[in-house]
Amino acid sequence: MREQEEIVDMIYDANIMMKKWESQMVSLKDTYGSKVWRHRQFKDAVRNYNAMRGVIKALHYVLGSNETPLR
């Protein structure tokens, strides 16, 4: 089983990755405007951003958060 400190480090790393994907989404929105959904890069950024949100939520649950990661 992983130590609590390791899990906190994972949350920190996941937050950094999530912010990177969020930044890419904003940049692509600024570049392509309302037609951004036609671009594969934007779809990938949205998918990866949401995946990182799920990772963070699951790791918080492992640390003892009362909120289930399924909501």
Secondary structure, DSSP 8 states (H G I E B T S, - for coil): ---HHHHHHHHHHHHHHHHHHHHHHHHHHHHHGGGGGG-HHHHHHHHHHHHHHHHHHHHHHHTT-SS-TT-
